[in-house]
Amino acid sequence: MPSSGRPCYRLKDDIDKVKPAPVTSPPPRFNFALWARWILGSILSLLLPFCKQKWEKLQKVEGEAEMVVEEIENVAKGY
């Protein structure tokens, strides 16, 4: 107790008077990169099934081209 005879509640009273600053969230931002990736993924998931047949044909042509190149190399080695 202070010399005045009153209990010391000043610190507690000061703490009760202090109010925390209000919490404000920032305004929502438009995230273009996230939006663009989402749209690109959606488009690819719709288009890839239609391109599968063309992709298989391309792989078949690639395989045949590799066989032709190997045959040409074998003929060139024989001479």
Rosetta blueprint (number, residue, H / E / L):
1 M L
2 P L
3 S L
4 S L
5 G L
6 R L
7 P L
8 C L
9 Y L
10 R H
11 L H
12 K H
13 D H
14 D H
15 I H
16 D H
17 K H
18 V L
19 K L
20 P L
21 A L
22 P L
23 V L
24 T L
25 S L
26 P L
27 P L
28 P L
29 R L
30 F L
31 N L
32 F H
33 A H
34 L H
35 W H
36 A H
37 R H
38 W H
39 I H
40 L H
41 G H
42 S H
43 I H
44 L H
45 S H
46 L H
47 L H
48 L H
49 P H
50 F H
51 C H
52 K H
53 Q H
54 K H
55 W H
56 E H
57 K H
58 L H
59 Q H
60 K H
61 V H
62 E H
63 G H
64 E H
65 A H
66 E H
67 M H
68 V H
69 V H
70 E H
71 E H
72 I H
73 E H
74 N H
75 V H
76 A H
77 K H
78 G H
79 Y L
